Amino acid sequence: MGFATDLGYISPNVKAQLKDLDLLLLESTTIWRCCATALPWAVKQRVLSRVGHLSNEAAAGFLEDGYDARQPT
């Protein structure tokens, strides 16, 4: 099982650690929700950065093109 949260992006190292899993929990966020809230600007900038949260689009791209999941037997 892999549990990946608080990723601003999926680095090659993280990608390598998420290979051949039976189960993956991957956290992502809708970026507009972050920007539409009353969070301080500095917090919004961190969330949107490479050390913040993975966007839904980036998560979908990883799952479609970069995720090497274990194949069911």
PQR file with spaces between the fields and no chain letter, atoms N, CA, C, O and H, PARSE charges and radii, in Angstrom:
ATOM       1  N    MET     1       0.850   -1.178    0.000 -0.4000 1.5000
ATOM       2  CA   MET     1       0.000    0.000    0.000 -0.0000 2.0000
ATOM       3  C    MET     1       0.888    1.230    0.000  0.5500 1.7000
ATOM       4  O    MET     1       1.885    1.288    0.720 -0.5500 1.4000
ATOM       5  N    GLY     2       0.526    2.202   -0.803 -0.4000 1.5000
ATOM       6  CA   GLY     2       1.213    3.485   -0.825 -0.0000 2.0000
ATOM       7  C    GLY     2       0.277    4.571   -0.341  0.5500 1.7000
ATOM       8  O    GLY     2      -0.920    4.546   -0.626 -0.5500 1.4000
ATOM       9  H    GLY     2      -0.284    2.155   -1.388  0.4000 1.0000
ATOM      10  N    PHE     3       0.821    5.517    0.384 -0.4000 1.5000
ATOM      11  CA   PHE     3       0.052    6.619    0.953 -0.0000 2.0000
ATOM      12  C    PHE     3       0.836    7.887    0.641  0.5500 1.7000
ATOM      13  O    PHE     3       1.869    8.132    1.264 -0.5500 1.4000
ATOM      14  H    PHE     3       1.794    5.538    0.616  0.4000 1.0000
ATOM      15  N    ALA     4       0.373    8.698   -0.306 -0.4000 1.5000
ATOM      16  CA   ALA     4       1.109    9.875   -0.749 -0.0000 2.0000
ATOM      17  C    ALA     4       0.255   11.124   -0.561  0.5500 1.7000
ATOM      18  O    ALA     4      -0.772   11.293   -1.220 -0.5500 1.4000
ATOM      19  H    ALA     4      -0.466    8.499   -0.812  0.4000 1.0000
ATOM      20  N    THR     5       0.690   11.989    0.340 -0.4000 1.5000
ATOM      21  CA   THR     5      -0.039   13.232    0.605 -0.0000 2.0000
ATOM      22  C    THR     5       0.943   14.395    0.620  0.5500 1.7000
ATOM      23  O    THR     5       2.157   14.204    0.693 -0.5500 1.4000
ATOM      24  H    THR     5       1.524   11.851    0.875  0.4000 1.0000
ATOM      25  N    ASP     6       0.399   15.587    0.551 -0.4000 1.5000
ATOM      26  CA   ASP     6       1.177   16.829    0.618 -0.0000 2.0000
ATOM      27  C    ASP     6       2.307   16.857   -0.400  0.5500 1.7000
ATOM      28  O    ASP     6       3.435   17.237   -0.088 -0.5500 1.4000
ATOM      29  H    ASP     6      -0.588   15.742    0.492  0.4000 1.0000
ATOM      30  N    LEU     7       1.984   16.450   -1.617 -0.4000 1.5000
ATOM      31  CA   LEU     7       2.948   16.501   -2.713 -0.0000 2.0000
ATOM      32  C    LEU     7       2.612   17.684   -3.608  0.5500 1.7000
ATOM      33  O    LEU     7       1.476   17.813   -4.064 -0.5500 1.4000
ATOM      34  H    LEU     7       1.067   16.142   -1.870  0.4000 1.0000
ATOM      35  N    GLY     8       3.577   18.536   -3.862 -0.4000 1.5000
ATOM      36  CA   GLY     8       3.369   19.612   -4.821 -0.0000 2.0000
ATOM      37  C    GLY     8       3.554   19.109   -6.238  0.5500 1.7000
ATOM      38  O    GLY     8       2.991   19.655   -7.187 -0.5500 1.4000
ATOM      39  H    GLY     8       4.501   18.430   -3.492  0.4000 1.0000
ATOM      40  N    TYR     9       4.348   18.065   -6.367 -0.4000 1.5000
ATOM      41  CA   TYR     9       4.580   17.403   -7.646 -0.0000 2.0000
ATOM      42  C    TYR     9       5.090   15.995   -7.335  0.5500 1.7000
ATOM      43  O    TYR     9       5.484   15.707   -6.205 -0.5500 1.4000
ATOM      44  H    TYR     9       4.806   17.621   -5.597  0.4000 1.0000
ATOM      45  N    ILE    10       5.079   15.137   -8.324 -0.4000 1.5000
ATOM      46  CA   ILE    10       5.558   13.768   -8.119 -0.0000 2.0000
ATOM      47  C    ILE    10       6.965   13.679   -8.692  0.5500 1.7000
ATOM      48  O    ILE    10       7.161   13.637   -9.906 -0.5500 1.4000
ATOM      49  H    ILE    10       4.758   15.371   -9.242  0.4000 1.0000
ATOM      50  N    SER    11       7.929   13.651   -7.797 -0.4000 1.5000
ATOM      51  CA   SER    11       9.334   13.585   -8.190 -0.0000 2.0000
ATOM      52  C    SER    11       9.673   12.174   -8.689  0.5500 1.7000
ATOM      53  O    SER    11       8.921   11.235   -8.426 -0.5500 1.4000
ATOM      54  H    SER    11       7.770   13.685   -6.810  0.4000 1.0000
ATOM      55  N    PRO    12      10.776   12.015   -9.392 -0.5600 1.5000
ATOM      56  CA   PRO    12      11.191   10.669   -9.820  0.2800 2.0000
ATOM      57  C    PRO    12      11.367    9.716   -8.634  0.5500 1.7000
ATOM      58  O    PRO    12      11.058    8.530   -8.746 -0.5500 1.4000
ATOM      59  N    ASN    13      11.851   10.214   -7.521 -0.4000 1.5000
ATOM      60  CA   ASN    13      12.023    9.379   -6.331 -0.0000 2.0000
ATOM      61  C    ASN    13      10.677    8.885   -5.798  0.5500 1.7000
ATOM      62  O    ASN    13      10.533    7.709   -5.466 -0.5500 1.4000
ATOM      63  H    ASN    13      12.102   11.177   -7.429  0.4000 1.0000
ATOM      64  N    VAL    14       9.703    9.777   -5.718 -0.4000 1.5000
ATOM      65  CA   VAL    14       8.363    9.384   -5.252 -0.0000 2.0000
ATOM      66  C    VAL    14       7.757    8.391   -6.240  0.5500 1.7000
ATOM      67  O    VAL    14       7.183    7.377   -5.842 -0.5500 1.4000
ATOM      68  H    VAL    14       9.820   10.733   -5.987  0.4000 1.0000
ATOM      69  N    LYS    15       7.888    8.690   -7.520 -0.4000 1.5000
ATOM      70  CA   LYS    15       7.343    7.792   -8.547 -0.0000 2.0000
ATOM      71  C    LYS    15       7.919    6.384   -8.411  0.5500 1.7000
ATOM      72  O    LYS    15       7.196    5.396   -8.540 -0.5500 1.4000
ATOM      73  H    LYS    15       8.354    9.513   -7.844  0.4000 1.0000
ATOM      74  N    ALA    16       9.216    6.298   -8.150 -0.4000 1.5000
ATOM      75  CA   ALA    16       9.861    4.991   -7.979 -0.0000 2.0000
ATOM      76  C    ALA    16       9.333    4.253   -6.753  0.5500 1.7000
ATOM      77  O    ALA    16       9.201    3.029   -6.770 -0.5500 1.4000
ATOM      78  H    ALA    16       9.803    7.100   -8.045  0.4000 1.0000
ATOM      79  N    GLN    17       9.033    4.996   -5.691 -0.4000 1.5000
ATOM      80  CA   GLN    17       8.530    4.375   -4.465 -0.0000 2.0000
ATOM      81  C    GLN    17       7.083    3.907   -4.596  0.5500 1.7000
ATOM      82  O    GLN    17       6.631    3.066   -3.818 -0.5500 1.4000
ATOM      83  H    GLN    17       9.140    5.990   -5.677  0.4000 1.0000
ATOM      84  N    LEU    18       6.358    4.444   -5.571 -0.4000 1.5000
ATOM      85  CA   LEU    18       4.939    4.097   -5.745 -0.0000 2.0000
ATOM      86  C    LEU    18       4.722    2.999   -6.781  0.5500 1.7000
ATOM      87  O    LEU    18       3.590    2.771   -7.208 -0.5500 1.4000
ATOM      88  H    LEU    18       6.725    5.127   -6.203  0.4000 1.0000
ATOM      89  N    LYS    19       5.789    2.316   -7.192 -0.4000 1.5000
ATOM      90  CA   LYS    19       5.651    1.257   -8.188 -0.0000 2.0000
ATOM      91  C    LYS    19       5.154   -0.039   -7.558  0.5500 1.7000
ATOM      92  O    LYS    19       5.424   -0.338   -6.395 -0.5500 1.4000
ATOM      93  H    LYS    19       6.708    2.501   -6.845  0.4000 1.0000
ATOM      94  N    ASP    20       4.423   -0.792   -8.365 -0.4000 1.5000
ATOM      95  CA   ASP    20       4.048   -2.167   -8.030 -0.0000 2.0000
ATOM      96  C    ASP    20       3.283   -2.288   -6.714  0.5500 1.7000
ATOM      97  O    ASP    20       3.579   -3.154   -5.892 -0.5500 1.4000
ATOM      98  H    ASP    20       4.204   -0.549   -9.310  0.4000 1.0000
ATOM      99  N    LEU    21       2.309   -1.421   -6.528 -0.4000 1.5000
ATOM     100  CA   LEU    21       1.499   -1.441   -5.310 -0.0000 2.0000
ATOM     101  C    LEU    21       0.176   -2.150   -5.558  0.5500 1.7000
ATOM     102  O    LEU    21      -0.331   -2.171   -6.679 -0.5500 1.4000
ATOM     103  H    LEU    21       2.069   -0.718   -7.196  0.4000 1.0000
ATOM     104  N    ASP    22      -0.370   -2.724   -4.510 -0.4000 1.5000
ATOM     105  CA   ASP    22      -1.727   -3.268   -4.568 -0.0000 2.0000
ATOM     106  C    ASP    22      -2.764   -2.168   -4.375  0.5500 1.7000
ATOM     107  O    ASP    22      -3.883   -2.266   -4.878 -0.5500 1.4000
ATOM     108  H    ASP    22       0.042   -2.707   -3.599  0.4000 1.0000
ATOM     109  N    LEU    23      -2.383   -1.114   -3.637 -0.4000 1.5000
ATOM     110  CA   LEU    23      -3.320   -0.041   -3.306 -0.0000 2.0000
ATOM     111  C    LEU    23      -2.555    1.260   -3.167  0.5500 1.7000
ATOM     112  O    LEU    23      -1.484    1.290   -2.560 -0.5500 1.4000
ATOM     113  H    LEU    23      -1.474   -1.035   -3.228  0.4000 1.0000
ATOM     114  N    LEU    24      -3.096    2.340   -3.726 -0.4000 1.5000
ATOM     115  CA   LEU    24      -2.474    3.656   -3.617 -0.0000 2.0000
ATOM     116  C    LEU    24      -3.512    4.663   -3.170  0.5500 1.7000
ATOM     117  O    LEU    24      -4.582    4.763   -3.770 -0.5500 1.4000
ATOM     118  H    LEU    24      -3.965    2.315   -4.219  0.4000 1.0000
ATOM     119  N    LEU    25      -3.209    5.406   -2.128 -0.4000 1.5000
ATOM     120  CA   LEU    25      -4.012    6.541   -1.712 -0.0000 2.0000
ATOM     121  C    LEU    25      -3.208    7.777   -2.088  0.5500 1.7000
ATOM     122  O    LEU    25      -2.110    7.985   -1.572 -0.5500 1.4000
ATOM     123  H    LEU    25      -2.340    5.325   -1.640  0.4000 1.0000
ATOM     124  N    LEU    26      -3.741    8.588   -2.972 -0.4000 1.5000
ATOM     125  CA   LEU    26      -3.051    9.756   -3.491 -0.0000 2.0000
ATOM     126  C    LEU    26      -3.919   10.982   -3.242  0.5500 1.7000
ATOM     127  O    LEU    26      -5.033   11.074   -3.758 -0.5500 1.4000
ATOM     128  H    LEU    26      -4.633    8.419   -3.391  0.4000 1.0000
ATOM     129  N    GLU    27      -3.416   11.913   -2.459 -0.4000 1.5000
ATOM     130  CA   GLU    27      -4.167   13.132   -2.152 -0.0000 2.0000
ATOM     131  C    GLU    27      -3.920   14.179   -3.229  0.5500 1.7000
ATOM     132  O    GLU    27      -2.789   14.391   -3.666 -0.5500 1.4000
ATOM     133  H    GLU    27      -2.511   11.838   -2.039  0.4000 1.0000
ATOM     134  N    SER    28      -4.991   14.823   -3.642 -0.4000 1.5000
ATOM     135  CA   SER    28      -4.884   15.968   -4.541 -0.0000 2.0000
ATOM     136  C    SER    28      -5.951   16.979   -4.141  0.5500 1.7000
ATOM     137  O    SER    28      -6.821   16.692   -3.319 -0.5500 1.4000
ATOM     138  H    SER    28      -5.910   14.651   -3.287  0.4000 1.0000
ATOM     139  N    THR    29      -5.871   18.162   -4.731 -0.4000 1.5000
ATOM     140  CA   THR    29      -6.816   19.204   -4.363 -0.0000 2.0000
ATOM     141  C    THR    29      -7.245   19.978   -5.596  0.5500 1.7000
ATOM     142  O    THR    29      -6.516   20.058   -6.585 -0.5500 1.4000
ATOM     143  H    THR    29      -5.164   18.396   -5.399  0.4000 1.0000
ATOM     144  N    THR    30      -8.420   20.536   -5.523 -0.4000 1.5000
ATOM     145  CA   THR    30      -8.890   21.440   -6.554 -0.0000 2.0000
ATOM     146  C    THR    30      -8.298   22.799   -6.238  0.5500 1.7000
ATOM     147  O    THR    30      -8.629   23.396   -5.214 -0.5500 1.4000
ATOM     148  H    THR    30      -9.013   20.470   -4.720  0.4000 1.0000
ATOM     149  N    ILE    31      -7.431   23.295   -7.099 -0.4000 1.5000
ATOM     150  CA   ILE    31      -6.685   24.516   -6.829 -0.0000 2.0000
ATOM     151  C    ILE    31      -7.603   25.715   -6.629  0.5500 1.7000
ATOM     152  O    ILE    31      -7.308   26.557   -5.781 -0.5500 1.4000
ATOM     153  H    ILE    31      -7.162   22.810   -7.931  0.4000 1.0000
ATOM     154  N    TRP    32      -8.698   25.831   -7.368 -0.4000 1.5000
ATOM     155  CA   TRP    32      -9.560   27.006   -7.205 -0.0000 2.0000
ATOM     156  C    TRP    32     -10.140   27.087   -5.807  0.5500 1.7000
ATOM     157  O    TRP    32     -10.410   28.184   -5.318 -0.5500 1.4000
ATOM     158  H    TRP    32      -8.938   25.146   -8.057  0.4000 1.0000
ATOM     159  N    ARG    33     -10.338   25.943   -5.146 -0.4000 1.5000
ATOM     160  CA   ARG    33     -10.859   25.975   -3.774 -0.0000 2.0000
ATOM     161  C    ARG    33      -9.880   26.661   -2.839  0.5500 1.7000
ATOM     162  O    ARG    33     -10.279   27.419   -1.955 -0.5500 1.4000
ATOM     163  H    ARG    33     -10.118   25.052   -5.543  0.4000 1.0000
ATOM     164  N    CYS    34      -8.601   26.393   -3.035 -0.4000 1.5000
ATOM     165  CA   CYS    34      -7.574   27.047   -2.219 -0.0000 2.0000
ATOM     166  C    CYS    34      -7.613   28.549   -2.443  0.5500 1.7000
ATOM     167  O    CYS    34      -7.576   29.323   -1.487 -0.5500 1.4000
ATOM     168  H    CYS    34      -8.276   25.778   -3.753  0.4000 1.0000
ATOM     169  N    CYS    35      -7.686   28.963   -3.695 -0.4000 1.5000
ATOM     170  CA   CYS    35      -7.598   30.381   -4.027 -0.0000 2.0000
ATOM     171  C    CYS    35      -8.876   31.136   -3.697  0.5500 1.7000
ATOM     172  O    CYS    35      -8.844   32.356   -3.540 -0.5500 1.4000
ATOM     173  H    CYS    35      -7.716   28.334   -4.472  0.4000 1.0000
ATOM     174  N    ALA    36      -9.995   30.439   -3.588 -0.4000 1.5000
ATOM     175  CA   ALA    36     -11.267   31.100   -3.306 -0.0000 2.0000
ATOM     176  C    ALA    36     -11.506   31.273   -1.806  0.5500 1.7000
ATOM     177  O    ALA    36     -12.490   31.896   -1.411 -0.5500 1.4000
ATOM     178  H    ALA    36     -10.021   29.448   -3.716  0.4000 1.0000
ATOM     179  N    THR    37     -10.639   30.741   -0.980 -0.4000 1.5000
ATOM     180  CA   THR    37     -10.835   30.832    0.461 -0.0000 2.0000
ATOM     181  C    THR    37     -10.181   32.079    1.023  0.5500 1.7000
ATOM     182  O    THR    37      -9.501   32.821    0.313 -0.5500 1.4000
ATOM     183  H    THR    37      -9.839   30.235   -1.301  0.4000 1.0000
ATOM     184  N    ALA    38     -10.398   32.293    2.300 -0.4000 1.5000
ATOM     185  CA   ALA    38      -9.841   33.462    2.984 -0.0000 2.0000
ATOM     186  C    ALA    38      -8.464   33.177    3.576  0.5500 1.7000
ATOM     187  O    ALA    38      -8.044   33.854    4.515 -0.5500 1.4000
ATOM     188  H    ALA    38     -10.950   31.690    2.876  0.4000 1.0000
ATOM     189  N    LEU    39      -7.762   32.190    3.042 -0.4000 1.5000
ATOM     190  CA   LEU    39      -6.419   31.887    3.531 -0.0000 2.0000
ATOM     191  C    LEU    39      -5.487   33.062    3.244  0.5500 1.7000
ATOM     192  O    LEU    39      -5.673   33.768    2.253 -0.5500 1.4000
ATOM     193  H    LEU    39      -8.104   31.640    2.280  0.4000 1.0000
ATOM     194  N    PRO    40      -4.493   33.278    4.094 -0.5600 1.5000
ATOM     195  CA   PRO    40      -3.505   34.317    3.801  0.2800 2.0000
ATOM     196  C    PRO    40      -2.764   34.004    2.494  0.5500 1.7000
ATOM     197  O    PRO    40      -2.599   32.839    2.132 -0.5500 1.4000
ATOM     198  N    TRP    41      -2.318   35.055    1.790 -0.4000 1.5000
ATOM     199  CA   TRP    41      -1.647   34.900    0.508 -0.0000 2.0000
ATOM     200  C    TRP    41      -0.446   33.962    0.599  0.5500 1.7000
ATOM     201  O    TRP    41      -0.226   33.157   -0.305 -0.5500 1.4000
ATOM     202  H    TRP    41      -2.452   36.002    2.084  0.4000 1.0000
ATOM     203  N    ALA    42       0.326   34.054    1.667 -0.4000 1.5000
ATOM     204  CA   ALA    42       1.509   33.207    1.819 -0.0000 2.0000
ATOM     205  C    ALA    42       1.126   31.726    1.871  0.5500 1.7000
ATOM     206  O    ALA    42       1.838   30.886    1.322 -0.5500 1.4000
ATOM     207  H    ALA    42       0.147   34.709    2.402  0.4000 1.0000
ATOM     208  N    VAL    43       0.028   31.406    2.513 -0.4000 1.5000
ATOM     209  CA   VAL    43      -0.435   30.017    2.593 -0.0000 2.0000
ATOM     210  C    VAL    43      -0.890   29.545    1.212  0.5500 1.7000
ATOM     211  O    VAL    43      -0.578   28.426    0.803 -0.5500 1.4000
ATOM     212  H    VAL    43      -0.551   32.089    2.959  0.4000 1.0000
ATOM     213  N    LYS    44      -1.623   30.392    0.499 -0.4000 1.5000
ATOM     214  CA   LYS    44      -2.060   30.032   -0.853 -0.0000 2.0000
ATOM     215  C    LYS    44      -0.866   29.764   -1.754  0.5500 1.7000
ATOM     216  O    LYS    44      -0.872   28.808   -2.529 -0.5500 1.4000
ATOM     217  H    LYS    44      -1.876   31.300    0.831  0.4000 1.0000
ATOM     218  N    GLN    45       0.154   30.601   -1.659 -0.4000 1.5000
ATOM     219  CA   GLN    45       1.346   30.415   -2.477 -0.0000 2.0000
ATOM     220  C    GLN    45       2.035   29.093   -2.156  0.5500 1.7000
ATOM     221  O    GLN    45       2.497   28.405   -3.066 -0.5500 1.4000
ATOM     222  H    GLN    45       0.159   31.378   -1.030  0.4000 1.0000
ATOM     223  N    ARG    46       2.111   28.728   -0.882 -0.4000 1.5000
ATOM     224  CA   ARG    46       2.740   27.465   -0.509 -0.0000 2.0000
ATOM     225  C    ARG    46       1.933   26.285   -1.042  0.5500 1.7000
ATOM     226  O    ARG    46       2.500   25.339   -1.588 -0.5500 1.4000
ATOM     227  H    ARG    46       1.736   29.287   -0.143  0.4000 1.0000
ATOM     228  N    VAL    47       0.612   26.340   -0.885 -0.4000 1.5000
ATOM     229  CA   VAL    47      -0.249   25.245   -1.348 -0.0000 2.0000
ATOM     230  C    VAL    47      -0.106   25.053   -2.856  0.5500 1.7000
ATOM     231  O    VAL    47      -0.133   23.921   -3.339 -0.5500 1.4000
ATOM     232  H    VAL    47       0.151   27.109   -0.441  0.4000 1.0000
ATOM     233  N    LEU    48       0.044   26.145   -3.599 -0.4000 1.5000
ATOM     234  CA   LEU    48       0.146   26.078   -5.050 -0.0000 2.0000
ATOM     235  C    LEU    48       1.554   25.773   -5.548  0.5500 1.7000
ATOM     236  O    LEU    48       1.759   25.602   -6.750 -0.5500 1.4000
ATOM     237  H    LEU    48       0.066   27.064   -3.207  0.4000 1.0000
ATOM     238  N    SER    49       2.519   25.704   -4.649 -0.4000 1.5000
ATOM     239  CA   SER    49       3.912   25.508   -5.047 -0.0000 2.0000
ATOM     240  C    SER    49       4.264   24.020   -5.130  0.5500 1.7000
ATOM     241  O    SER    49       3.422   23.151   -4.908 -0.5500 1.4000
ATOM     242  H    SER    49       2.353   25.844   -3.673  0.4000 1.0000
ATOM     243  N    ARG    50       5.537   23.753   -5.457 -0.4000 1.5000
ATOM     244  CA   ARG    50       6.028   22.374   -5.535 -0.0000 2.0000
ATOM     245  C    ARG    50       6.113   21.705   -4.174  0.5500 1.7000
ATOM     246  O    ARG    50       6.310   20.493   -4.095 -0.5500 1.4000
ATOM     247  H    ARG    50       6.222   24.459   -5.638  0.4000 1.0000
ATOM     248  N    VAL    51       5.968   22.474   -3.100 -0.4000 1.5000
ATOM     249  CA   VAL    51       5.978   21.883   -1.755 -0.0000 2.0000
ATOM     250  C    VAL    51       4.584   21.942   -1.141  0.5500 1.7000
ATOM     251  O    VAL    51       4.424   21.767    0.067 -0.5500 1.4000
ATOM     252  H    VAL    51       5.808   23.459   -3.164  0.4000 1.0000
ATOM     253  N    GLY    52       3.596   22.185   -1.961 -0.4000 1.5000
ATOM     254  CA   GLY    52       2.220   22.307   -1.478 -0.0000 2.0000
ATOM     255  C    GLY    52       1.414   21.050   -1.728  0.5500 1.7000
ATOM     256  O    GLY    52       1.780   19.968   -1.268 -0.5500 1.4000
ATOM     257  H    GLY    52       3.726   22.327   -2.942  0.4000 1.0000
ATOM     258  N    HIS    53       0.322   21.189   -2.453 -0.4000 1.5000
ATOM     259  CA   HIS    53      -0.579   20.072   -2.723 -0.0000 2.0000
ATOM     260  C    HIS    53      -0.631   19.777   -4.214  0.5500 1.7000
ATOM     261  O    HIS    53      -0.560   20.685   -5.041 -0.5500 1.4000
ATOM     262  H    HIS    53       0.024   22.068   -2.827  0.4000 1.0000
ATOM     263  N    LEU    54      -0.752   18.530   -4.538 -0.4000 1.5000
ATOM     264  CA   LEU    54      -0.860   18.079   -5.917 -0.0000 2.0000
ATOM     265  C    LEU    54      -2.226   18.488   -6.465  0.5500 1.7000
ATOM     266  O    LEU    54      -3.245   18.286   -5.805 -0.5500 1.4000
ATOM     267  H    LEU    54      -0.810   17.792   -3.866  0.4000 1.0000
ATOM     268  N    SER    55      -2.250   19.058   -7.664 -0.4000 1.5000
ATOM     269  CA   SER    55      -3.525   19.424   -8.266 -0.0000 2.0000
ATOM     270  C    SER    55      -4.227   18.164   -8.774  0.5500 1.7000
ATOM     271  O    SER    55      -3.591   17.136   -9.005 -0.5500 1.4000
ATOM     272  H    SER    55      -1.422   19.222   -8.200  0.4000 1.0000
ATOM     273  N    ASN    56      -5.527   18.259   -8.941 -0.4000 1.5000
ATOM     274  CA   ASN    56      -6.286   17.137   -9.486 -0.0000 2.0000
ATOM     275  C    ASN    56      -5.785   16.779  -10.889  0.5500 1.7000
ATOM     276  O    ASN    56      -5.727   15.604  -11.252 -0.5500 1.4000
ATOM     277  H    ASN    56      -6.044   19.094   -8.754  0.4000 1.0000
ATOM     278  N    GLU    57      -5.425   17.797  -11.669 -0.4000 1.5000
ATOM     279  CA   GLU    57      -4.938   17.560  -13.027 -0.0000 2.0000
ATOM     280  C    GLU    57      -3.603   16.803  -13.002  0.5500 1.7000
ATOM     281  O    GLU    57      -3.402   15.870  -13.780 -0.5500 1.4000
ATOM     282  H    GLU    57      -5.472   18.751  -11.374  0.4000 1.0000
ATOM     283  N    ALA    58      -2.695   17.207  -12.106 -0.4000 1.5000
ATOM     284  CA   ALA    58      -1.402   16.522  -12.009 -0.0000 2.0000
ATOM     285  C    ALA    58      -1.579   15.088  -11.519  0.5500 1.7000
ATOM     286  O    ALA    58      -0.895   14.181  -11.995 -0.5500 1.4000
ATOM     287  H    ALA    58      -2.859   17.965  -11.474  0.4000 1.0000
ATOM     288  N    ALA    59      -2.487   14.879  -10.576 -0.4000 1.5000
ATOM     289  CA   ALA    59      -2.750   13.527  -10.075 -0.0000 2.0000
ATOM     290  C    ALA    59      -3.316   12.647  -11.192  0.5500 1.7000
ATOM     291  O    ALA    59      -2.902   11.500  -11.358 -0.5500 1.4000
ATOM     292  H    ALA    59      -3.042   15.616  -10.189  0.4000 1.0000
ATOM     293  N    ALA    60      -4.265   13.196  -11.956 -0.4000 1.5000
ATOM     294  CA   ALA    60      -4.850   12.426  -13.061 -0.0000 2.0000
ATOM     295  C    ALA    60      -3.796   12.096  -14.113  0.5500 1.7000
ATOM     296  O    ALA    60      -3.768   10.983  -14.640 -0.5500 1.4000
ATOM     297  H    ALA    60      -4.601   14.128  -11.821  0.4000 1.0000
ATOM     298  N    GLY    61      -2.934   13.055  -14.419 -0.4000 1.5000
ATOM     299  CA   GLY    61      -1.866   12.806  -15.384 -0.0000 2.0000
ATOM     300  C    GLY    61      -0.928   11.706  -14.924  0.5500 1.7000
ATOM     301  O    GLY    61      -0.528   10.853  -15.717 -0.5500 1.4000
ATOM     302  H    GLY    61      -2.957   13.959  -13.991  0.4000 1.0000
ATOM     303  N    PHE    62      -0.576   11.723  -13.642 -0.4000 1.5000
ATOM     304  CA   PHE    62       0.283   10.673  -13.096 -0.0000 2.0000
ATOM     305  C    PHE    62      -0.397    9.313  -13.182  0.5500 1.7000
ATOM     306  O    PHE    62       0.223    8.335  -13.598 -0.5500 1.4000
ATOM     307  H    PHE    62      -0.901   12.416  -12.998  0.4000 1.0000
ATOM     308  N    LEU    63      -1.653    9.244  -12.797 -0.4000 1.5000
ATOM     309  CA   LEU    63      -2.362    7.967  -12.805 -0.0000 2.0000
ATOM     310  C    LEU    63      -2.559    7.441  -14.229  0.5500 1.7000
ATOM     311  O    LEU    63      -2.541    6.229  -14.444 -0.5500 1.4000
ATOM     312  H    LEU    63      -2.157   10.039  -12.458  0.4000 1.0000
ATOM     313  N    GLU    64      -2.744    8.329  -15.192 -0.4000 1.5000
ATOM     314  CA   GLU    64      -2.940    7.907  -16.583 -0.0000 2.0000
ATOM     315  C    GLU    64      -1.635    7.518  -17.273  0.5500 1.7000
ATOM     316  O    GLU    64      -1.589    6.535  -18.013 -0.5500 1.4000
ATOM     317  H    GLU    64      -2.758    9.314  -15.017  0.4000 1.0000
ATOM     318  N    ASP    65      -0.568    8.294  -17.029 -0.4000 1.5000
ATOM     319  CA   ASP    65       0.643    8.128  -17.824 -0.0000 2.0000
ATOM     320  C    ASP    65       1.867    7.653  -17.047  0.5500 1.7000
ATOM     321  O    ASP    65       2.783    7.086  -17.641 -0.5500 1.4000
ATOM     322  H    ASP    65      -0.605    9.092  -16.428  0.4000 1.0000
ATOM     323  N    GLY    66       1.903    7.869  -15.739 -0.4000 1.5000
ATOM     324  CA   GLY    66       3.131    7.593  -15.021 -0.0000 2.0000
ATOM     325  C    GLY    66       3.049    6.544  -13.939  0.5500 1.7000
ATOM     326  O    GLY    66       4.071    6.168  -13.365 -0.5500 1.4000
ATOM     327  H    GLY    66       1.158    8.329  -15.256  0.4000 1.0000
ATOM     328  N    TYR    67       1.861    6.067  -13.649 -0.4000 1.5000
ATOM     329  CA   TYR    67       1.682    5.133  -12.543 -0.0000 2.0000
ATOM     330  C    TYR    67       1.882    3.705  -13.008  0.5500 1.7000
ATOM     331  O    TYR    67       1.224    3.243  -13.939 -0.5500 1.4000
ATOM     332  H    TYR    67       1.031    6.372  -14.116  0.4000 1.0000
ATOM     333  N    ASP    68       2.794    3.014  -12.352 -0.4000 1.5000
ATOM     334  CA   ASP    68       3.094    1.624  -12.676 -0.0000 2.0000
ATOM     335  C    ASP    68       2.495    0.725  -11.587  0.5500 1.7000
ATOM     336  O    ASP    68       3.179    0.282  -10.664 -0.5500 1.4000
ATOM     337  H    ASP    68       3.329    3.390  -11.596  0.4000 1.0000
ATOM     338  N    ALA    69       1.203    0.480  -11.732 -0.4000 1.5000
ATOM     339  CA   ALA    69       0.495   -0.305  -10.714 -0.0000 2.0000
ATOM     340  C    ALA    69       0.709   -1.796  -10.928  0.5500 1.7000
ATOM     341  O    ALA    69       0.985   -2.249  -12.039 -0.5500 1.4000
ATOM     342  H    ALA    69       0.647    0.839  -12.481  0.4000 1.0000
ATOM     343  N    ARG    70       0.579   -2.530   -9.861 -0.4000 1.5000
ATOM     344  CA   ARG    70       0.627   -3.987   -9.960 -0.0000 2.0000
ATOM     345  C    ARG    70      -0.604   -4.449  -10.722  0.5500 1.7000
ATOM     346  O    ARG    70      -1.714   -3.980  -10.469 -0.5500 1.4000
ATOM     347  H    ARG    70       0.355   -2.162   -8.959  0.4000 1.0000
ATOM     348  N    GLN    71      -0.408   -5.345  -11.629 -0.4000 1.5000
ATOM     349  CA   GLN    71      -1.524   -5.887  -12.409 -0.0000 2.0000
ATOM     350  C    GLN    71      -2.231   -6.975  -11.625  0.5500 1.7000
ATOM     351  O    GLN    71      -1.576   -7.823  -11.018 -0.5500 1.4000
ATOM     352  H    GLN    71       0.494   -5.726  -11.834  0.4000 1.0000
ATOM     353  N    PRO    72      -3.571   -6.968  -11.627 -0.5600 1.5000
ATOM     354  CA   PRO    72      -4.295   -8.016  -10.881  0.2800 2.0000
ATOM     355  C    PRO    72      -3.999   -9.396  -11.428  0.5500 1.7000
ATOM     356  O    PRO    72      -3.778   -9.576  -12.625 -0.5500 1.4000
ATOM     357  N    THR    73      -4.000  -10.370  -10.525 -0.4000 1.5000
ATOM     358  CA   THR    73      -3.755  -11.747  -10.947 -0.0000 2.0000
ATOM     359  C    THR    73      -5.020  -12.556  -10.917  0.5500 1.7000
ATOM     360  O    THR    73      -5.001  -13.743  -11.243 -0.5500 1.4000
ATOM     361  H    THR    73      -4.180  -10.223   -9.553  0.4000 1.0000
